Amino acid sequence: MINYDLEKKKSQFHQHVLNLQDEITKAILAIDPEVELITDPWERFDHKDMPGGGGITRAFRGEIIENAGVNTSKVFGAIDPEFAKKLGGTGEEMWACGISLIIHPKNPKVPTVHANFRMIEAGDKFWFGGGADLTPYYPHKEDFDYFHHTWETACAPYNCYESMKKECDKYFVNTHRGGEMRGVGGIFFDHYNTSNLDSDLEMVKDLSNHFIKSYFPIVGKRLNESYTDDDEDFQLHRRGRYVEFNLLHDRGTMFGLKTNGRTDSILISLPARAKFSYKYAPKAGSPHSEMMKYYFADNNSGNK
């Protein structure tokens, strides 16, 4: 039996992420008017080779925003039975819609940012997920505090900041690097369903609408700051850690690949440039050595 209320909410959420994609695109263009923008609609087939939806990828490349992706998707249909077991729903069909973005600025003084907000239906279960997290390369603690405070304010009406911050600190971690975090955290939630579809949908829409406020003032503040070769070298090595997380641990990457998503759209989260050196460590006493302290959750407890 079709749940017409659920179908209505799914349609509303899809329209919301399309609108948000437009708003974030405008914010990027305001920061970097000369950025190259490619808008690329795509379609997919499901596990049984039937039409299964698709999405809109927006890829950015420029001198201020080195590379970025702001993607929306709405996919549906049959999925691999083994993956269906891991997804947490019922049956072997799903519907998923969301927005996912990553912004890698060129200037090392400007943090990388990631966010996504999604709605998933799998069999007779449905839920929301998403969040936003910051990956800085320079110890401007006031920027970290601003980012966390914005999300704390956004979460206040729903009394969810502490739990979502805790989940973020647990999730965006390179466990193979001894618990080293990808960045300084933010908020993260998954399988969110309070059994009140209306309030859950409104909360996720409201939270997602805070993304622009949480990040772009930081970009505007830092984009014209000078930087050194050492600053850039540290940035590229930390981007290498970003690559490690996205390829080894990121659920969104796995979900996209396992559901026959567009590979280039999934891997648009990777930085245009990154670096790896054996046993890399920043110079003792440098700002980059100071920055390393913030990549561990125990030192992020005050970032809000």
C-alpha positions as CSV (number, residue, x, y, z in Angstrom):
1,M,0.0,0.0,0.0
2,I,1.3,3.4,-1.0
3,N,1.9,5.8,1.9
4,Y,0.8,9.0,0.2
5,D,2.0,11.2,3.0
6,L,5.5,9.7,2.8
7,E,5.5,10.2,-0.9
8,K,4.5,13.8,-0.5
9,K,7.4,14.4,2.0
10,K,9.9,12.7,-0.3
11,S,8.9,15.1,-3.0
12,Q,9.2,18.1,-0.7
13,F,12.6,17.0,0.4
14,H,13.8,16.5,-3.2
15,Q,12.7,20.0,-4.1
16,H,14.4,21.4,-0.9
17,V,17.8,19.9,-1.9
18,L,17.5,21.3,-5.4
19,N,16.8,24.7,-4.0
20,L,19.7,24.4,-1.6
21,Q,22.0,23.4,-4.4
22,D,21.1,26.6,-6.2
23,E,21.7,28.7,-3.0
24,I,25.1,27.2,-2.3
25,T,26.1,27.6,-6.0
26,K,25.3,31.3,-5.7
27,A,27.4,31.6,-2.5
28,I,30.4,30.0,-4.3
29,L,30.0,32.3,-7.3
30,A,29.8,35.3,-5.0
31,I,33.2,34.3,-3.4
32,D,34.8,33.2,-6.7
33,P,33.1,34.9,-9.7
34,E,35.7,33.6,-12.1
35,V,35.3,29.9,-11.1
36,E,34.7,27.4,-13.8
37,L,31.3,25.7,-13.3
38,I,30.2,22.5,-14.9
39,T,26.6,21.4,-14.4
40,D,26.2,17.7,-15.3
41,P,22.8,15.9,-15.1
42,W,23.2,12.1,-15.0
43,E,21.1,9.0,-14.9
44,R,21.6,5.5,-13.5
45,F,20.3,2.0,-13.7
46,D,19.5,-0.1,-10.7
47,H,20.8,-3.5,-9.7
48,K,18.4,-5.1,-12.2
49,D,19.4,-2.8,-15.0
50,M,16.2,-0.8,-14.8
51,P,16.0,3.0,-14.8
52,G,16.8,4.1,-11.3
53,G,16.9,7.9,-11.1
54,G,20.0,10.1,-11.2
55,G,21.2,13.5,-10.1
56,I,22.8,16.8,-10.9
57,T,26.5,17.3,-10.4
58,R,28.0,20.8,-10.2
59,A,31.7,20.8,-10.4
60,F,33.7,23.9,-9.6
61,R,37.4,24.7,-10.4
62,G,39.2,28.0,-9.9
63,E,41.9,30.1,-8.3
64,I,40.0,30.7,-5.1
65,I,37.9,27.5,-4.9
66,E,40.5,25.1,-6.2
67,N,37.9,22.3,-6.6
68,A,34.4,21.7,-5.3
69,G,31.4,19.6,-5.9
70,V,27.8,20.4,-5.0
71,N,25.7,17.4,-5.9
72,T,22.0,16.4,-5.6
73,S,20.6,13.0,-6.4
74,K,17.4,11.0,-6.3
75,V,17.9,7.3,-6.9
76,F,15.6,4.3,-6.5
77,G,15.1,0.7,-7.4
78,A,16.7,-2.6,-6.8
79,I,19.9,-2.9,-4.9
80,D,22.4,-5.7,-4.3
81,P,21.0,-8.1,-1.7
82,E,24.2,-8.2,0.2
83,F,24.4,-4.4,0.4
84,A,20.7,-4.3,1.3
85,K,21.5,-6.3,4.5
86,K,24.1,-3.7,5.5
87,L,21.9,-0.7,4.7
88,G,19.6,-1.2,7.7
89,G,16.3,-1.3,5.9
90,T,14.1,-4.1,4.8
91,G,13.7,-5.7,1.4
92,E,16.0,-5.2,-1.6
93,E,14.7,-1.9,-3.0
94,M,15.5,1.6,-1.9
95,W,14.8,5.3,-2.5
96,A,17.4,7.8,-1.6
97,C,17.6,11.6,-2.1
98,G,20.1,14.1,-0.9
99,I,22.6,16.9,-1.3
100,S,26.3,16.3,-0.8
101,L,29.0,18.9,-1.1
102,I,32.7,19.4,-0.7
103,I,34.7,22.6,-1.0
104,H,38.5,22.7,-1.2
105,P,39.7,26.3,-1.3
106,K,43.2,26.9,-2.7
107,N,44.4,29.1,0.2
108,P,45.6,27.0,3.1
109,K,44.3,29.6,5.5
110,V,40.7,28.7,4.4
111,P,39.3,25.4,5.7
112,T,37.9,22.6,3.6
113,V,34.3,21.9,4.3
114,H,32.0,19.0,3.7
115,A,28.2,18.6,4.3
116,N,25.4,16.3,3.2
117,F,21.7,15.9,4.1
118,R,19.7,12.9,2.9
119,M,16.5,11.0,3.2
120,I,16.5,7.2,2.6
121,E,13.7,4.7,2.3
122,A,14.5,1.0,2.3
123,G,11.6,-1.4,2.3
124,D,9.2,-0.4,5.0
125,K,11.8,1.8,6.9
126,F,12.9,5.3,6.2
127,W,15.2,7.8,7.9
128,F,17.2,11.0,7.6
129,G,20.9,11.6,7.9
130,G,23.6,14.1,7.3
131,G,25.7,16.8,8.9
132,A,28.6,19.2,8.3
133,D,32.2,19.2,9.3
134,L,35.2,21.5,9.0
135,T,38.8,20.6,8.0
136,P,41.1,23.5,8.7
137,Y,44.8,23.6,8.0
138,Y,45.8,26.6,10.2
139,P,45.1,27.0,13.9
140,H,42.6,29.9,13.7
141,K,40.6,28.7,16.7
142,E,38.1,31.5,16.4
143,D,37.0,30.0,13.0
144,F,36.5,26.6,14.6
145,D,34.5,28.2,17.4
146,Y,32.4,30.1,14.9
147,F,31.6,27.0,12.9
148,H,30.6,25.0,16.0
149,H,28.6,27.8,17.5
150,T,26.6,28.2,14.3
151,W,25.7,24.5,14.4
152,E,25.0,24.7,18.1
153,T,22.6,27.5,17.5
154,A,21.0,25.6,14.6
155,C,20.5,22.5,16.7
156,A,19.2,24.4,19.8
157,P,15.5,24.1,19.0
158,Y,15.9,20.3,18.6
159,N,18.2,19.8,21.6
160,C,20.5,17.7,19.4
161,Y,23.8,19.5,19.2
162,E,25.7,17.5,21.9
163,S,24.7,14.1,20.5
164,M,25.3,15.1,16.9
165,K,28.7,16.6,17.7
166,K,29.7,13.5,19.6
167,E,28.7,11.3,16.6
168,C,30.7,13.6,14.2
169,D,33.8,13.2,16.4
170,K,33.4,9.5,16.4
171,Y,32.7,9.1,12.6
172,F,35.2,11.4,10.8
173,V,38.2,9.5,12.2
174,N,41.1,7.8,10.4
175,T,41.0,4.8,12.8
176,H,44.0,3.4,11.0
177,R,45.9,6.5,12.1
178,G,45.4,6.0,15.8
179,G,42.2,7.9,16.1
180,E,43.3,11.0,14.2
181,M,40.3,13.0,13.0
182,R,39.8,14.3,9.5
183,G,39.2,17.8,10.8
184,V,37.7,19.5,13.8
185,G,34.3,18.0,13.6
186,G,30.8,19.6,13.4
187,I,27.6,17.6,13.5
188,F,26.6,14.2,12.1
189,F,23.5,12.0,12.3
190,D,22.3,8.9,10.6
191,H,19.2,6.6,10.8
192,Y,17.3,9.5,12.3
193,N,13.6,8.8,12.7
194,T,11.5,9.9,15.7
195,S,8.3,8.5,14.2
196,N,7.2,12.0,13.5
197,L,7.8,12.5,9.8
198,D,6.7,16.1,9.7
199,S,9.0,17.3,12.5
200,D,11.9,15.2,11.3
201,L,11.7,16.6,7.8
202,E,11.4,20.2,9.1
203,M,14.4,19.7,11.4
204,V,16.6,18.4,8.6
205,K,15.5,21.2,6.2
206,D,16.2,23.7,8.9
207,L,19.6,22.4,9.8
208,S,20.7,22.2,6.1
209,N,19.7,25.8,5.7
210,H,22.4,26.8,8.2
211,F,25.2,25.5,6.1
212,I,25.9,28.8,4.1
213,K,26.0,30.8,7.4
214,S,28.3,28.3,9.0
215,Y,31.0,28.4,6.4
216,F,31.1,31.3,3.9
217,P,31.8,34.0,6.5
218,I,35.0,32.1,7.3
219,V,36.0,32.0,3.6
220,G,35.4,35.7,3.2
221,K,37.5,36.4,6.2
222,R,40.5,34.3,5.1
223,L,40.6,34.1,1.3
224,N,43.0,37.1,0.8
225,E,45.4,36.2,3.6
226,S,49.0,35.5,2.5
227,Y,50.5,32.0,3.0
228,T,53.9,30.3,2.8
229,D,55.2,27.3,1.1
230,D,55.2,25.5,4.5
231,D,51.5,26.4,4.8
232,E,50.7,24.8,1.5
233,D,52.9,21.8,2.1
234,F,50.9,21.1,5.4
235,Q,47.6,21.6,3.6
236,L,48.5,19.1,0.9
237,H,49.6,16.5,3.4
238,R,46.4,16.9,5.4
239,R,44.4,16.6,2.2
240,G,46.2,13.3,1.8
241,R,44.6,12.2,5.1
242,Y,41.3,13.4,3.7
243,V,41.7,11.1,0.8
244,E,42.5,8.2,3.1
245,F,39.3,8.7,5.1
246,N,37.1,9.1,2.0
247,L,38.4,6.0,0.3
248,L,38.7,3.8,3.4
249,H,35.9,4.8,5.8
250,D,33.3,7.1,4.2
251,R,29.8,5.6,4.1
252,G,28.6,8.0,1.5
253,T,31.4,6.9,-0.9
254,M,30.5,3.2,-0.3
255,F,26.8,3.9,-0.7
256,G,27.3,5.7,-4.0
257,L,29.5,3.0,-5.4
258,K,27.3,0.1,-4.2
259,T,24.2,1.6,-5.7
260,N,25.6,2.2,-9.1
261,G,26.0,6.0,-8.7
262,R,28.1,8.2,-11.0
263,T,31.7,7.4,-10.0
264,D,33.1,10.8,-10.9
265,S,30.3,12.5,-9.0
266,I,31.1,10.3,-5.9
267,L,34.8,10.9,-6.1
268,I,34.4,14.7,-6.6
269,S,34.9,14.8,-2.9
270,L,38.7,14.2,-3.4
271,P,41.0,17.3,-3.5
272,A,42.6,18.3,-6.9
273,R,46.0,18.1,-5.2
274,A,47.2,16.1,-2.2
275,K,50.5,14.8,-0.9
276,F,52.0,11.8,0.9
277,S,55.4,11.6,2.5
278,Y,56.7,8.7,4.6
279,K,56.3,9.5,8.3
280,Y,55.4,13.1,7.6
281,A,55.4,15.5,10.5
282,P,55.2,19.3,10.6
283,K,58.2,21.3,12.0
284,A,58.3,21.5,15.7
285,G,57.0,24.8,17.1
286,S,55.3,25.7,13.8
287,P,51.6,26.7,13.5
288,H,51.1,23.4,11.7
289,S,52.4,21.5,14.7
290,E,49.9,23.4,16.8
291,M,47.2,22.6,14.3
292,M,47.9,18.8,14.7
293,K,46.6,19.0,18.3
294,Y,43.1,19.8,17.0
295,Y,42.8,16.6,15.0
296,F,42.1,14.6,18.1
297,A,38.6,14.7,19.8
298,D,40.0,15.3,23.3
299,N,41.3,18.7,22.1
300,N,38.0,19.5,20.3
301,S,35.8,19.5,23.3
302,G,35.8,23.3,23.5
303,N,35.1,23.9,19.8
304,K,31.5,25.1,20.0
